[in-house]
Every structure is written in C-alpha cells, then in structure tokens.
Amino acid sequence: MLATPLAIPDILLLTPTVFSDARGFFFESFNQQVFQQLTGTDFTFVQDNHSRSQRGVVRGLHYQLAPKAQGKLVRAIAGEVFDVVVDIRKDSPHFGQWVGAHLTAEGK
C-alpha cells in the first residue's frame, strides 16, 4: 500500500497494492498493522459502512467533534467519486482549506 500525503496534514490518499492475473485481481483493502506503519498512528478501525449513490448525487459534509470524532476511509468500488476534505478546525493553520481527489473503481 502507498500512502500519499495531501495538502492538509493528516489527509492521506491510500493506494493499495493490486495483484492481477487472468482470473481477475486481489488486494488487501485494509490492514491495521500496515495502516499504522504507513501513518504512524495508533487508530483502531471500529466501523465499516457501504453506500451507493446514483450519478450526480452530492453527499453531505460529515464531521464529528471530540470525544466522538472519527476518521473516514473512503473508496469507490464502481465508477468514480470526487471526494473532498475541508479543514473546519478553527485552531488549525489550514482552516478553510480543502483538498479533493478522484477515487475510481479502476484505481481500487
């Protein structure tokens, strides 16, 4: 897995290592130990959600405040999504800045 830092600290674009052959492909979608090594964090992955949206749908901005704050791990399994992160932490030097990335099923 490759972890590419984006312009806002703590935001990473994760690209899995994909093993392909004539039968199809295989990749590890999440591995706690590898994630911790790549990010230097000690997060515990506690919940996995799956949603499907029709073309042209805009999903809302989701955030949580301490002590119930959560990170997000987002993946496109079909088609493409433009995922956007906005820094709304008022005490952050990056407050108001945003980064976006195209996530595609092809890119896993």
N, C-alpha and C positions, 0 to 999 in steps of 0.2 A: 504494500500500500504506500502511496505517496501522499504526503501532507503539504499542501502549498498554502503559505500564509497569504491572506488578502490584506487590503489597506487598513482595516480596523483590527487592532490586536485581538487575539482570541478567536478570530474567524478564520477557519481553515477550509480549503477545498480539498476533500479527500478523494483520491483516485485509486480504486482497487487494482490489484494485480489480477489480470484475467488470463485463464488458461483455456485456450480454444483448440479444437480439433474438428474432425469431420462430423462428430456426433453433436457438437454444439459448444457450449462453454461452461466454465465453472469459476466462481470466485467467492472468496470469503467476504460476506457483506459487513461483518463486524467481528472484531476480536478484541476483547478488553485489554489483554496484555499488549498487543501491537498498538492499540489506540493510546494507551498510557505511555509507551515508549516514544511514539511519534509526537505526542502533545506535551509530554512532561506533566500531565495532570493525573489526578487520582479520582476521577469521577466514577460513579457506579451507574451503569446503564440499567434503569429500572422500568422503562415502559417503551413499547413499540406500537405505533399507530400506523394505519394504512388508510389513505383516502384516494378517491378517484374524482377527477373534475372533467367536465365537458370542455371542449375547445372554447377559449375566450373567457373562461371563468377567472375572476380575481379573488383570491383568498385573502382574508383579513390579516391585519397585523396582530401578532400574538406575543405577549410578554408576561412575565411574572416578576413579582418583587420578592425580595428576601422576607421570610425564610423559605419561601416555596418556589424560588427561581429555578428554571430548568434550561438546559441547553437543548438545541434541536439538531437532529441528524436527518437531513432531507435527501431523498433520492427519487429520480424519475425512472419508473420501470417500463413505461410506454410513452412514446412521443417525446416531448420536450417541455421544460418549465423554466421560466426565468425567475430565479429565487433571489430575493432582496433582503439584506440585513441593514437595519438603521440603528445607529447608536443613539439611544434615548437616555443614556445615563448622564444626568445633569452635571455630575462631577468629573466626567470624562473629557480629556483633551480632544476627543474625536466626536463630541456631542454634535448631533445633527448631520453627521456624515453618513454616507451609505455606500455599500458595495453590492454588486449583483453578479450572478454567474448563471450561464445557461447550463442546465443539467439535462442530459439526454439519456434515453434508453441505450443508445449506441455506446455512449461513454461509460455506462454502468454506474 
